C-alpha cells in the first residue's frame, strides 16, 4: 500500500519537488540552472485534465521512474499511444491518497503532477512510476 503525501511530501499540491527532482526535470527540458529555482508543483492531475492537456498538445510529458532514477520525455508523436497503452489504465486519480500497486495492470501505476517551470511558468506533466 502506498500513501501519497505521507512518505512522499512532494505529492501535495503546491509543495516543491526535491532538489534532485528539480535538477533532473530542468536538465531533461533544457532549462538553465537559474530556471531550476522556478520549478513548482501546481497540483496532481487525473484522466480528464490529462486528456485535455494532451489534446492541447503544448505540454511536454515526462516520466520519472523511482527504480532506475531515470527521467524521460514522451515524444510528441507517441503521446496519445503512450497515454492509451501505458498511462490511462495505470493512473491514480488525484483524489486518491492511498493505493495498492498490485491493483493496476502489471503491478505498477503512476501519479501525475502538473508543474510550472521557469520564469514564463511553462507547464509540464511529470508522471511518477510506482513499482
KOLTI-10558 format. One record per atom (N, C-alpha, C, O): atom name; residue number from 1; residue in three letters; x, y, z. Coordinates in steps of 0.02 Angstrom, whole numbers, always signed. Layout:
N
[pt "CA" NUM "ALA" [X Y Z]],
...
//
This chain:
131
[pt "N" 1 "UNK" [+42 -59 +0]],
[pt "CA" 1 "UNK" [+0 +0 +0]],
[pt "C" 1 "UNK" [+44 +62 +0]],
[pt "O" 1 "UNK" [+91 +67 +40]],
[pt "N" 2 "UNK" [+31 +108 -45]],
[pt "CA" 2 "UNK" [+69 +170 -49]],
[pt "C" 2 "UNK" [+26 +227 -22]],
[pt "O" 2 "UNK" [-32 +234 -41]],
[pt "N" 3 "UNK" [+54 +266 +22]],
[pt "CA" 3 "UNK" [+21 +326 +49]],
[pt "C" 3 "UNK" [+51 +386 +13]],
[pt "O" 3 "UNK" [+109 +402 +22]],
[pt "N" 4 "UNK" [+11 +420 -27]],
[pt "CA" 4 "UNK" [+35 +479 -62]],
[pt "C" 4 "UNK" [+34 +537 -13]],
[pt "O" 4 "UNK" [-18 +552 +16]],
[pt "N" 5 "UNK" [+90 +569 -4]],
[pt "CA" 5 "UNK" [+94 +625 +41]],
[pt "C" 5 "UNK" [+125 +607 +108]],
[pt "O" 5 "UNK" [+161 +648 +137]],
[pt "N" 6 "UNK" [+113 +547 +133]],
[pt "CA" 6 "UNK" [+140 +528 +197]],
[pt "C" 6 "UNK" [+216 +518 +193]],
[pt "O" 6 "UNK" [+253 +547 +232]],
[pt "N" 7 "UNK" [+237 +478 +145]],
[pt "CA" 7 "UNK" [+309 +468 +138]],
[pt "C" 7 "UNK" [+337 +506 +78]],
[pt "O" 7 "UNK" [+398 +508 +68]],
[pt "N" 8 "UNK" [+293 +537 +39]],
[pt "CA" 8 "UNK" [+314 +574 -20]],
[pt "C" 8 "UNK" [+283 +644 -17]],
[pt "O" 8 "UNK" [+234 +657 -52]],
[pt "N" 9 "UNK" [+311 +690 +23]],
[pt "CA" 9 "UNK" [+279 +755 +31]],
[pt "C" 9 "UNK" [+275 +795 -33]],
[pt "O" 9 "UNK" [+234 +841 -37]],
[pt "N" 10 "UNK" [+315 +781 -84]],
[pt "CA" 10 "UNK" [+312 +819 -146]],
[pt "C" 10 "UNK" [+247 +808 -184]],
[pt "O" 10 "UNK" [+233 +844 -231]],
[pt "N" 11 "UNK" [+208 +758 -164]],
[pt "CA" 11 "UNK" [+144 +746 -198]],
[pt "C" 11 "UNK" [+91 +796 -178]],
[pt "O" 11 "UNK" [+42 +805 -214]],
[pt "N" 12 "UNK" [+99 +830 -122]],
[pt "CA" 12 "UNK" [+49 +878 -102]],
[pt "C" 12 "UNK" [+50 +937 -149]],
[pt "O" 12 "UNK" [+103 +963 -166]],
[pt "N" 13 "UNK" [-8 +960 -173]],
[pt "CA" 13 "UNK" [-10 +1016 -218]],
[pt "C" 13 "UNK" [+25 +1077 -187]],
[pt "O" 13 "UNK" [+16 +1092 -128]],
[pt "N" 14 "UNK" [+64 +1111 -229]],
[pt "CA" 14 "UNK" [+98 +1172 -207]],
[pt "C" 14 "UNK" [+162 +1162 -169]],
[pt "O" 14 "UNK" [+196 +1210 -152]],
[pt "N" 15 "UNK" [+181 +1099 -155]],
[pt "CA" 15 "UNK" [+243 +1085 -119]],
[pt "C" 15 "UNK" [+299 +1075 -170]],
[pt "O" 15 "UNK" [+289 +1043 -222]],
[pt "N" 16 "UNK" [+357 +1103 -156]],
[pt "CA" 16 "UNK" [+413 +1098 -202]],
[pt "C" 16 "UNK" [+437 +1027 -210]],
[pt "O" 16 "UNK" [+429 +985 -165]],
[pt "N" 17 "UNK" [+466 +1012 -268]],
[pt "CA" 17 "UNK" [+497 +949 -281]],
[pt "C" 17 "UNK" [+565 +948 -245]],
[pt "O" 17 "UNK" [+590 +1000 -225]],
[pt "N" 18 "UNK" [+594 +889 -237]],
[pt "CA" 18 "UNK" [+661 +886 -207]],
[pt "C" 18 "UNK" [+711 +919 -255]],
[pt "O" 18 "UNK" [+697 +926 -314]],
[pt "N" 19 "UNK" [+768 +940 -230]],
[pt "CA" 19 "UNK" [+819 +971 -271]],
[pt "C" 19 "UNK" [+842 +925 -327]],
[pt "O" 19 "UNK" [+854 +949 -383]],
[pt "N" 20 "UNK" [+846 +860 -313]],
[pt "CA" 20 "UNK" [+867 +812 -365]],
[pt "C" 20 "UNK" [+814 +807 -420]],
[pt "O" 20 "UNK" [+830 +804 -479]],
[pt "N" 21 "UNK" [+750 +807 -400]],
[pt "CA" 21 "UNK" [+696 +804 -449]],
[pt "C" 21 "UNK" [+695 +868 -492]],
[pt "O" 21 "UNK" [+687 +864 -553]],
[pt "N" 22 "UNK" [+704 +925 -460]],
[pt "CA" 22 "UNK" [+707 +988 -497]],
[pt "C" 22 "UNK" [+763 +988 -548]],
[pt "O" 22 "UNK" [+754 +1008 -605]],
[pt "N" 23 "UNK" [+821 +964 -527]],
[pt "CA" 23 "UNK" [+879 +962 -571]],
[pt "C" 23 "UNK" [+866 +917 -631]],
[pt "O" 23 "UNK" [+880 +936 -688]],
[pt "N" 24 "UNK" [+840 +856 -619]],
[pt "CA" 24 "UNK" [+826 +810 -674]],
[pt "C" 24 "UNK" [+774 +839 -722]],
[pt "O" 24 "UNK" [+781 +833 -782]],
[pt "N" 25 "UNK" [+722 +870 -694]],
[pt "CA" 25 "UNK" [+669 +900 -735]],
[pt "C" 25 "UNK" [+697 +956 -777]],
[pt "O" 25 "UNK" [+684 +959 -837]],
[pt "N" 26 "UNK" [+735 +1001 -747]],
[pt "CA" 26 "UNK" [+764 +1058 -784]],
[pt "C" 26 "UNK" [+811 +1034 -839]],
[pt "O" 26 "UNK" [+809 +1059 -895]],
[pt "N" 27 "UNK" [+854 +985 -823]],
[pt "CA" 27 "UNK" [+902 +960 -873]],
[pt "C" 27 "UNK" [+866 +925 -931]],
[pt "O" 27 "UNK" [+884 +935 -989]],
[pt "N" 28 "UNK" [+815 +886 -916]],
[pt "CA" 28 "UNK" [+778 +850 -968]],
[pt "C" 28 "UNK" [+744 +898 -1016]],
[pt "O" 28 "UNK" [+737 +884 -1075]],
[pt "N" 29 "UNK" [+723 +956 -990]],
[pt "CA" 29 "UNK" [+688 +1005 -1031]],
[pt "C" 29 "UNK" [+734 +1058 -1061]],
[pt "O" 29 "UNK" [+712 +1101 -1099]],
[pt "N" 30 "UNK" [+798 +1056 -1042]],
[pt "CA" 30 "UNK" [+845 +1104 -1069]],
[pt "C" 30 "UNK" [+844 +1173 -1036]],
[pt "O" 30 "UNK" [+864 +1222 -1067]],
[pt "N" 31 "UNK" [+820 +1176 -974]],
[pt "CA" 31 "UNK" [+819 +1240 -938]],
[pt "C" 31 "UNK" [+886 +1254 -905]],
[pt "O" 31 "UNK" [+924 +1208 -890]],
[pt "N" 32 "UNK" [+899 +1317 -892]],
[pt "CA" 32 "UNK" [+960 +1337 -860]],
[pt "C" 32 "UNK" [+956 +1324 -784]],
[pt "O" 32 "UNK" [+903 +1310 -757]],
[pt "N" 33 "UNK" [+1014 +1329 -752]],
[pt "CA" 33 "UNK" [+1017 +1321 -679]],
[pt "C" 33 "UNK" [+973 +1373 -644]],
[pt "O" 33 "UNK" [+940 +1358 -594]],
[pt "N" 34 "UNK" [+972 +1434 -670]],
[pt "CA" 34 "UNK" [+931 +1487 -640]],
[pt "C" 34 "UNK" [+856 +1471 -644]],
[pt "O" 34 "UNK" [+818 +1485 -598]],
[pt "N" 35 "UNK" [+836 +1442 -701]],
[pt "CA" 35 "UNK" [+765 +1425 -709]],
[pt "C" 35 "UNK" [+744 +1369 -662]],
[pt "O" 35 "UNK" [+685 +1364 -644]],
[pt "N" 36 "UNK" [+791 +1328 -641]],
[pt "CA" 36 "UNK" [+776 +1272 -596]],
[pt "C" 36 "UNK" [+743 +1296 -531]],
[pt "O" 36 "UNK" [+702 +1261 -502]],
[pt "N" 37 "UNK" [+761 +1356 -510]],
[pt "CA" 37 "UNK" [+733 +1383 -448]],
[pt "C" 37 "UNK" [+659 +1400 -456]],
[pt "O" 37 "UNK" [+625 +1412 -407]],
[pt "N" 38 "UNK" [+636 +1402 -518]],
[pt "CA" 38 "UNK" [+567 +1420 -532]],
[pt "C" 38 "UNK" [+523 +1360 -549]],
[pt "O" 38 "UNK" [+473 +1368 -584]],
[pt "N" 39 "UNK" [+541 +1302 -525]],
[pt "CA" 39 "UNK" [+500 +1242 -538]],
[pt "C" 39 "UNK" [+457 +1228 -476]],
[pt "O" 39 "UNK" [+483 +1225 -420]],
[pt "N" 40 "UNK" [+392 +1220 -486]],
[pt "CA" 40 "UNK" [+350 +1202 -430]],
[pt "C" 40 "UNK" [+290 +1161 -455]],
[pt "O" 40 "UNK" [+270 +1165 -513]],
[pt "N" 41 "UNK" [+263 +1122 -409]],
[pt "CA" 41 "UNK" [+204 +1080 -423]],
[pt "C" 41 "UNK" [+142 +1122 -415]],
[pt "O" 41 "UNK" [+131 +1154 -363]],
[pt "N" 42 "UNK" [+99 +1123 -466]],
[pt "CA" 42 "UNK" [+36 +1158 -461]],
[pt "C" 42 "UNK" [-16 +1114 -427]],
[pt "O" 42 "UNK" [-51 +1135 -381]],
[pt "N" 43 "UNK" [-21 +1050 -452]],
[pt "CA" 43 "UNK" [-70 +1004 -424]],
[pt "C" 43 "UNK" [-62 +935 -456]],
[pt "O" 43 "UNK" [-28 +929 -508]],
[pt "N" 44 "UNK" [-91 +885 -425]],
[pt "CA" 44 "UNK" [-97 +820 -457]],
[pt "C" 44 "UNK" [-152 +824 -509]],
[pt "O" 44 "UNK" [-201 +861 -500]],
[pt "N" 45 "UNK" [-145 +786 -563]],
[pt "CA" 45 "UNK" [-196 +786 -616]],
[pt "C" 45 "UNK" [-219 +716 -630]],
[pt "O" 45 "UNK" [-183 +667 -618]],
[pt "N" 46 "UNK" [-281 +710 -655]],
[pt "CA" 46 "UNK" [-311 +646 -670]],
[pt "C" 46 "UNK" [-326 +638 -744]],
[pt "O" 46 "UNK" [-303 +677 -785]],
[pt "N" 47 "UNK" [-367 +587 -760]],
[pt "CA" 47 "UNK" [-381 +570 -829]],
[pt "C" 47 "UNK" [-411 +627 -869]],
[pt "O" 47 "UNK" [-389 +641 -925]],
[pt "N" 48 "UNK" [-462 +660 -842]],
[pt "CA" 48 "UNK" [-496 +713 -881]],
[pt "C" 48 "UNK" [-449 +770 -897]],
[pt "O" 48 "UNK" [-446 +793 -954]],
[pt "N" 49 "UNK" [-412 +795 -847]],
[pt "CA" 49 "UNK" [-367 +851 -859]],
[pt "C" 49 "UNK" [-309 +831 -904]],
[pt "O" 49 "UNK" [-288 +870 -947]],
[pt "N" 50 "UNK" [-282 +771 -895]],
[pt "CA" 50 "UNK" [-228 +748 -938]],
[pt "C" 50 "UNK" [-250 +741 -1010]],
[pt "O" 50 "UNK" [-213 +758 -1056]],
[pt "N" 51 "UNK" [-311 +717 -1021]],
[pt "CA" 51 "UNK" [-337 +713 -1089]],
[pt "C" 51 "UNK" [-339 +782 -1121]],
[pt "O" 51 "UNK" [-318 +790 -1178]],
[pt "N" 52 "UNK" [-365 +831 -1084]],
[pt "CA" 52 "UNK" [-368 +900 -1110]],
[pt "C" 52 "UNK" [-298 +928 -1124]],
[pt "O" 52 "UNK" [-289 +961 -1175]],
[pt "N" 53 "UNK" [-250 +914 -1081]],
[pt "CA" 53 "UNK" [-182 +938 -1092]],
[pt "C" 53 "UNK" [-151 +905 -1153]],
[pt "O" 53 "UNK" [-116 +938 -1191]],
[pt "N" 54 "UNK" [-164 +841 -1163]],
[pt "CA" 54 "UNK" [-137 +806 -1221]],
[pt "C" 54 "UNK" [-169 +830 -1286]],
[pt "O" 54 "UNK" [-135 +837 -1337]],
[pt "N" 55 "UNK" [-233 +844 -1284]],
[pt "CA" 55 "UNK" [-267 +870 -1343]],
[pt "C" 55 "UNK" [-240 +939 -1361]],
[pt "O" 55 "UNK" [-229 +954 -1420]],
[pt "N" 56 "UNK" [-227 +981 -1311]],
[pt "CA" 56 "UNK" [-198 +1047 -1323]],
[pt "C" 56 "UNK" [-130 +1041 -1355]],
[pt "O" 56 "UNK" [-110 +1083 -1396]],
[pt "N" 57 "UNK" [-92 +989 -1336]],
[pt "CA" 57 "UNK" [-29 +974 -1368]],
[pt "C" 57 "UNK" [+30 +1017 -1351]],
[pt "O" 57 "UNK" [+84 +1007 -1380]],
[pt "N" 58 "UNK" [+23 +1063 -1305]],
[pt "CA" 58 "UNK" [+79 +1109 -1292]],
[pt "C" 58 "UNK" [+114 +1094 -1226]],
[pt "O" 58 "UNK" [+153 +1135 -1202]],
[pt "N" 59 "UNK" [+100 +1037 -1197]],
[pt "CA" 59 "UNK" [+128 +1020 -1131]],
[pt "C" 59 "UNK" [+171 +957 -1137]],
[pt "O" 59 "UNK" [+145 +903 -1151]],
[pt "N" 60 "UNK" [+237 +964 -1125]],
[pt "CA" 60 "UNK" [+279 +905 -1125]],
[pt "C" 60 "UNK" [+259 +856 -1070]],
[pt "O" 60 "UNK" [+238 +877 -1016]],
[pt "N" 61 "UNK" [+267 +792 -1083]],
[pt "CA" 61 "UNK" [+253 +740 -1034]],
[pt "C" 61 "UNK" [+319 +705 -1019]],
[pt "O" 61 "UNK" [+352 +679 -1064]],
[pt "N" 62 "UNK" [+337 +704 -955]],
[pt "CA" 62 "UNK" [+398 +670 -933]],
[pt "C" 62 "UNK" [+378 +614 -886]],
[pt "O" 62 "UNK" [+328 +618 -850]],
[pt "N" 63 "UNK" [+418 +561 -886]],
[pt "CA" 63 "UNK" [+405 +503 -844]],
[pt "C" 63 "UNK" [+466 +493 -799]],
[pt "O" 63 "UNK" [+522 +488 -822]],
[pt "N" 64 "UNK" [+453 +490 -734]],
[pt "CA" 64 "UNK" [+505 +478 -684]],
[pt "C" 64 "UNK" [+496 +408 -656]],
[pt "O" 64 "UNK" [+441 +390 -634]],
[pt "N" 65 "UNK" [+549 +370 -657]],
[pt "CA" 65 "UNK" [+547 +302 -632]],
[pt "C" 65 "UNK" [+591 +298 -570]],
[pt "O" 65 "UNK" [+652 +309 -574]],
[pt "N" 66 "UNK" [+561 +284 -512]],
[pt "CA" 66 "UNK" [+598 +282 -449]],
[pt "C" 66 "UNK" [+649 +226 -446]],
[pt "O" 66 "UNK" [+700 +234 -412]],
[pt "N" 67 "UNK" [+637 +171 -480]],
[pt "CA" 67 "UNK" [+684 +115 -476]],
[pt "C" 67 "UNK" [+748 +132 -514]],
[pt "O" 67 "UNK" [+803 +123 -487]],
[pt "N" 68 "UNK" [+742 +155 -576]],
[pt "CA" 68 "UNK" [+802 +169 -615]],
[pt "C" 68 "UNK" [+826 +241 -605]],
[pt "O" 68 "UNK" [+881 +258 -626]],
[pt "N" 69 "UNK" [+786 +282 -572]],
[pt "CA" 69 "UNK" [+802 +352 -561]],
[pt "C" 69 "UNK" [+810 +390 -626]],
[pt "O" 69 "UNK" [+847 +439 -630]],
[pt "N" 70 "UNK" [+775 +366 -678]],
[pt "CA" 70 "UNK" [+778 +397 -744]],
[pt "C" 70 "UNK" [+719 +444 -755]],
[pt "O" 70 "UNK" [+665 +434 -726]],
[pt "N" 71 "UNK" [+730 +494 -795]],
[pt "CA" 71 "UNK" [+677 +540 -815]],
[pt "C" 71 "UNK" [+678 +542 -891]],
[pt "O" 71 "UNK" [+730 +559 -921]],
[pt "N" 72 "UNK" [+623 +525 -923]],
[pt "CA" 72 "UNK" [+621 +525 -996]],
[pt "C" 72 "UNK" [+562 +566 -1021]],
[pt "O" 72 "UNK" [+510 +571 -988]],
[pt "N" 73 "UNK" [+571 +594 -1080]],
[pt "CA" 73 "UNK" [+518 +633 -1112]],
[pt "C" 73 "UNK" [+481 +589 -1161]],
[pt "O" 73 "UNK" [+512 +553 -1200]],
[pt "N" 74 "UNK" [+414 +590 -1158]],
[pt "CA" 74 "UNK" [+374 +553 -1207]],
[pt "C" 74 "UNK" [+372 +596 -1270]],
[pt "O" 74 "UNK" [+350 +653 -1268]],
[pt "N" 75 "UNK" [+394 +568 -1325]],
[pt "CA" 75 "UNK" [+396 +605 -1389]],
[pt "C" 75 "UNK" [+326 +627 -1409]],
[pt "O" 75 "UNK" [+277 +592 -1398]],
[pt "N" 76 "UNK" [+322 +686 -1439]],
[pt "CA" 76 "UNK" [+258 +715 -1459]],
[pt "C" 76 "UNK" [+216 +666 -1500]],
[pt "O" 76 "UNK" [+156 +658 -1487]],
[pt "N" 77 "UNK" [+247 +633 -1548]],
[pt "CA" 77 "UNK" [+210 +588 -1593]],
[pt "C" 77 "UNK" [+189 +523 -1558]],
[pt "O" 77 "UNK" [+149 +485 -1586]],
[pt "N" 78 "UNK" [+214 +511 -1498]],
[pt "CA" 78 "UNK" [+197 +449 -1461]],
[pt "C" 78 "UNK" [+151 +462 -1401]],
[pt "O" 78 "UNK" [+131 +415 -1367]],
[pt "N" 79 "UNK" [+134 +525 -1388]],
[pt "CA" 79 "UNK" [+97 +541 -1327]],
[pt "C" 79 "UNK" [+29 +505 -1321]],
[pt "O" 79 "UNK" [+14 +476 -1270]],
[pt "N" 80 "UNK" [-11 +508 -1374]],
[pt "CA" 80 "UNK" [-77 +478 -1369]],
[pt "C" 80 "UNK" [-74 +402 -1364]],
[pt "O" 80 "UNK" [-112 +372 -1325]],
[pt "N" 81 "UNK" [-29 +371 -1401]],
[pt "CA" 81 "UNK" [-21 +298 -1397]],
[pt "C" 81 "UNK" [+3 +279 -1327]],
[pt "O" 81 "UNK" [-22 +231 -1298]],
[pt "N" 82 "UNK" [+52 +316 -1300]],
[pt "CA" 82 "UNK" [+78 +303 -1233]],
[pt "C" 82 "UNK" [+23 +313 -1181]],
[pt "O" 82 "UNK" [+16 +274 -1134]],
[pt "N" 83 "UNK" [-16 +366 -1190]],
[pt "CA" 83 "UNK" [-72 +380 -1145]],
[pt "C" 83 "UNK" [-120 +321 -1145]],
[pt "O" 83 "UNK" [-138 +296 -1091]],
[pt "N" 84 "UNK" [-143 +298 -1203]],
[pt "CA" 84 "UNK" [-192 +244 -1207]],
[pt "C" 84 "UNK" [-165 +178 -1181]],
[pt "O" 84 "UNK" [-199 +143 -1144]],
[pt "N" 85 "UNK" [-104 +161 -1201]],
[pt "CA" 85 "UNK" [-75 +96 -1185]],
[pt "C" 85 "UNK" [-46 +92 -1114]],
[pt "O" 85 "UNK" [-56 +42 -1079]],
[pt "N" 86 "UNK" [-12 +145 -1093]],
[pt "CA" 86 "UNK" [+27 +141 -1031]],
[pt "C" 86 "UNK" [-4 +180 -973]],
[pt "O" 86 "UNK" [-14 +152 -919]],
[pt "N" 87 "UNK" [-18 +243 -983]],
[pt "CA" 87 "UNK" [-37 +286 -926]],
[pt "C" 87 "UNK" [-110 +280 -906]],
[pt "O" 87 "UNK" [-125 +272 -846]],
[pt "N" 88 "UNK" [-155 +283 -953]],
[pt "CA" 88 "UNK" [-227 +284 -936]],
[pt "C" 88 "UNK" [-248 +226 -892]],
[pt "O" 88 "UNK" [-283 +237 -842]],
[pt "N" 89 "UNK" [-229 +163 -907]],
[pt "CA" 89 "UNK" [-251 +108 -864]],
[pt "C" 89 "UNK" [-216 +105 -796]],
[pt "O" 89 "UNK" [-236 +67 -753]],
[pt "N" 90 "UNK" [-163 +145 -787]],
[pt "CA" 90 "UNK" [-123 +141 -726]],
[pt "C" 90 "UNK" [-121 +207 -687]],
[pt "O" 90 "UNK" [-82 +213 -639]],
[pt "N" 91 "UNK" [-162 +255 -706]],
[pt "CA" 91 "UNK" [-159 +320 -674]],
[pt "C" 91 "UNK" [-199 +321 -609]],
[pt "O" 91 "UNK" [-257 +301 -607]],
[pt "N" 92 "UNK" [-167 +345 -557]],
[pt "CA" 92 "UNK" [-201 +354 -492]],
[pt "C" 92 "UNK" [-233 +424 -494]],
[pt "O" 92 "UNK" [-198 +474 -504]],
[pt "N" 93 "UNK" [-297 +427 -485]],
[pt "CA" 93 "UNK" [-332 +491 -487]],
[pt "C" 93 "UNK" [-310 +537 -430]],
[pt "O" 93 "UNK" [-289 +512 -377]],
[pt "N" 94 "UNK" [-314 +603 -439]],
[pt "CA" 94 "UNK" [-287 +650 -389]],
[pt "C" 94 "UNK" [-323 +649 -322]],
[pt "O" 94 "UNK" [-294 +671 -272]],
[pt "N" 95 "UNK" [-383 +623 -319]],
[pt "CA" 95 "UNK" [-419 +622 -254]],
[pt "C" 95 "UNK" [-404 +557 -215]],
[pt "O" 95 "UNK" [-431 +548 -161]],
[pt "N" 96 "UNK" [-362 +514 -242]],
[pt "CA" 96 "UNK" [-343 +451 -209]],
[pt "C" 96 "UNK" [-275 +461 -176]],
[pt "O" 96 "UNK" [-226 +477 -210]],
[pt "N" 97 "UNK" [-272 +452 -111]],
[pt "CA" 97 "UNK" [-210 +464 -74]],
[pt "C" 97 "UNK" [-179 +401 -46]],
[pt "O" 97 "UNK" [-126 +404 -15]],
[pt "N" 98 "UNK" [-211 +344 -57]],
[pt "CA" 98 "UNK" [-183 +280 -35]],
[pt "C" 98 "UNK" [-205 +228 -87]],
[pt "O" 98 "UNK" [-264 +224 -104]],
[pt "N" 99 "UNK" [-157 +189 -111]],
[pt "CA" 99 "UNK" [-174 +141 -163]],
[pt "C" 99 "UNK" [-127 +81 -159]],
[pt "O" 99 "UNK" [-72 +85 -131]],
[pt "N" 100 "UNK" [-149 +26 -189]],
[pt "CA" 100 "UNK" [-111 -36 -193]],
[pt "C" 100 "UNK" [-87 -44 -265]],
[pt "O" 100 "UNK" [-128 -52 -310]],
[pt "N" 101 "UNK" [-22 -44 -276]],
[pt "CA" 101 "UNK" [+6 -51 -343]],
[pt "C" 101 "UNK" [-18 -115 -377]],
[pt "O" 101 "UNK" [-26 -117 -438]],
[pt "N" 102 "UNK" [-28 -167 -338]],
[pt "CA" 102 "UNK" [-48 -231 -366]],
[pt "C" 102 "UNK" [-118 -229 -397]],
[pt "O" 102 "UNK" [-136 -274 -434]],
[pt "N" 103 "UNK" [-156 -178 -382]],
[pt "CA" 103 "UNK" [-222 -171 -411]],
[pt "C" 103 "UNK" [-222 -143 -482]],
[pt "O" 103 "UNK" [-275 -135 -512]],
[pt "N" 104 "UNK" [-162 -128 -508]],
[pt "CA" 104 "UNK" [-156 -100 -575]],
[pt "C" 104 "UNK" [-122 -151 -621]],
[pt "O" 104 "UNK" [-86 -194 -598]],
[pt "N" 105 "UNK" [-135 -146 -688]],
[pt "CA" 105 "UNK" [-104 -193 -735]],
[pt "C" 105 "UNK" [-28 -194 -726]],
[pt "O" 105 "UNK" [+4 -141 -724]],
[pt "N" 106 "UNK" [+1 -253 -723]],
[pt "CA" 106 "UNK" [+73 -260 -716]],
[pt "C" 106 "UNK" [+100 -247 -647]],
[pt "O" 106 "UNK" [+161 -252 -636]],
[pt "N" 107 "UNK" [+57 -229 -599]],
[pt "CA" 107 "UNK" [+79 -217 -531]],
[pt "C" 107 "UNK" [+114 -151 -520]],
[pt "O" 107 "UNK" [+152 -143 -472]],
[pt "N" 108 "UNK" [+103 -103 -565]],
[pt "CA" 108 "UNK" [+132 -36 -555]],
[pt "C" 108 "UNK" [+82 +16 -580]],
[pt "O" 108 "UNK" [+35 +1 -616]],
[pt "N" 109 "UNK" [+94 +78 -559]],
[pt "CA" 109 "UNK" [+48 +132 -576]],
[pt "C" 109 "UNK" [+85 +198 -579]],
[pt "O" 109 "UNK" [+146 +201 -567]],
[pt "N" 110 "UNK" [+49 +252 -595]],
[pt "CA" 110 "UNK" [+78 +318 -600]],
[pt "C" 110 "UNK" [+35 +369 -562]],
[pt "O" 110 "UNK" [-26 +362 -558]],
[pt "N" 111 "UNK" [+67 +419 -536]],
[pt "CA" 111 "UNK" [+33 +480 -515]],
[pt "C" 111 "UNK" [+59 +534 -562]],
[pt "O" 111 "UNK" [+116 +531 -584]],
[pt "N" 112 "UNK" [+18 +584 -576]],
[pt "CA" 112 "UNK" [+37 +637 -623]],
[pt "C" 112 "UNK" [+32 +704 -589]],
[pt "O" 112 "UNK" [-16 +719 -553]],
[pt "N" 113 "UNK" [+84 +745 -600]],
[pt "CA" 113 "UNK" [+87 +812 -571]],
[pt "C" 113 "UNK" [+91 +863 -627]],
[pt "O" 113 "UNK" [+129 +854 -675]],
[pt "N" 114 "UNK" [+53 +916 -621]],
[pt "CA" 114 "UNK" [+61 +973 -666]],
[pt "C" 114 "UNK" [+110 +1020 -634]],
[pt "O" 114 "UNK" [+97 +1045 -579]],
[pt "N" 115 "UNK" [+166 +1032 -667]],
[pt "CA" 115 "UNK" [+218 +1075 -641]],
[pt "C" 115 "UNK" [+225 +1138 -683]],
[pt "O" 115 "UNK" [+209 +1138 -743]],
[pt "N" 116 "UNK" [+248 +1191 -652]],
[pt "CA" 116 "UNK" [+264 +1253 -687]],
[pt "C" 116 "UNK" [+339 +1262 -684]],
[pt "O" 116 "UNK" [+370 +1253 -631]],
[pt "N" 117 "UNK" [+369 +1280 -741]],
[pt "CA" 117 "UNK" [+442 +1284 -746]],
[pt "C" 117 "UNK" [+463 +1351 -776]],
[pt "O" 117 "UNK" [+434 +1375 -825]],
[pt "N" 118 "UNK" [+515 +1380 -746]],
[pt "CA" 118 "UNK" [+546 +1440 -773]],
[pt "C" 118 "UNK" [+506 +1503 -763]],
[pt "O" 118 "UNK" [+450 +1502 -738]],
[pt "N" 119 "UNK" [+536 +1559 -782]],
[pt "CA" 119 "UNK" [+504 +1624 -771]],
[pt "C" 119 "UNK" [+439 +1632 -810]],
[pt "O" 119 "UNK" [+396 +1671 -791]],
[pt "N" 120 "UNK" [+432 +1596 -866]],
[pt "CA" 120 "UNK" [+371 +1600 -906]],
[pt "C" 120 "UNK" [+316 +1554 -880]],
[pt "O" 120 "UNK" [+261 +1552 -908]],
[pt "N" 121 "UNK" [+332 +1515 -827]],
[pt "CA" 121 "UNK" [+283 +1468 -798]],
[pt "C" 121 "UNK" [+259 +1417 -849]],
[pt "O" 121 "UNK" [+200 +1400 -851]],
[pt "N" 122 "UNK" [+306 +1392 -891]],
[pt "CA" 122 "UNK" [+288 +1340 -939]],
[pt "C" 122 "UNK" [+260 +1280 -902]],
[pt "O" 122 "UNK" [+283 +1263 -847]],
[pt "N" 123 "UNK" [+209 +1248 -931]],
[pt "CA" 123 "UNK" [+178 +1190 -899]],
[pt "C" 123 "UNK" [+211 +1125 -923]],
[pt "O" 123 "UNK" [+228 +1118 -981]],
[pt "N" 124 "UNK" [+218 +1079 -876]],
[pt "CA" 124 "UNK" [+247 +1013 -889]],
[pt "C" 124 "UNK" [+208 +962 -848]],
[pt "O" 124 "UNK" [+190 +976 -791]],
[pt "N" 125 "UNK" [+194 +904 -877]],
[pt "CA" 125 "UNK" [+164 +850 -838]],
[pt "C" 125 "UNK" [+219 +800 -820]],
[pt "O" 125 "UNK" [+254 +773 -863]],
[pt "N" 126 "UNK" [+227 +789 -756]],
[pt "CA" 126 "UNK" [+276 +741 -731]],
[pt "C" 126 "UNK" [+238 +680 -705]],
[pt "O" 126 "UNK" [+199 +686 -658]],
[pt "N" 127 "UNK" [+249 +623 -736]],
[pt "CA" 127 "UNK" [+217 +561 -716]],
[pt "C" 127 "UNK" [+267 +519 -676]],
[pt "O" 127 "UNK" [+322 +505 -700]],
[pt "N" 128 "UNK" [+248 +500 -616]],
[pt "CA" 128 "UNK" [+292 +461 -572]],
[pt "C" 128 "UNK" [+269 +389 -572]],
[pt "O" 128 "UNK" [+212 +374 -557]],
[pt "N" 129 "UNK" [+316 +344 -588]],
[pt "CA" 129 "UNK" [+301 +273 -588]],
[pt "C" 129 "UNK" [+310 +245 -518]],
[pt "O" 129 "UNK" [+359 +262 -484]],
[pt "N" 130 "UNK" [+264 +203 -496]],
[pt "CA" 130 "UNK" [+268 +170 -431]],
[pt "C" 130 "UNK" [+270 +94 -444]],
[pt "O" 130 "UNK" [+222 +65 -468]],
[pt "N" 131 "UNK" [+327 +64 -429]],
[pt "CA" 131 "UNK" [+336 -9 -440]],
[pt "C" 131 "UNK" [+331 -44 -373]],
[pt "O" 131 "UNK" [+337 -105 -371]],
//
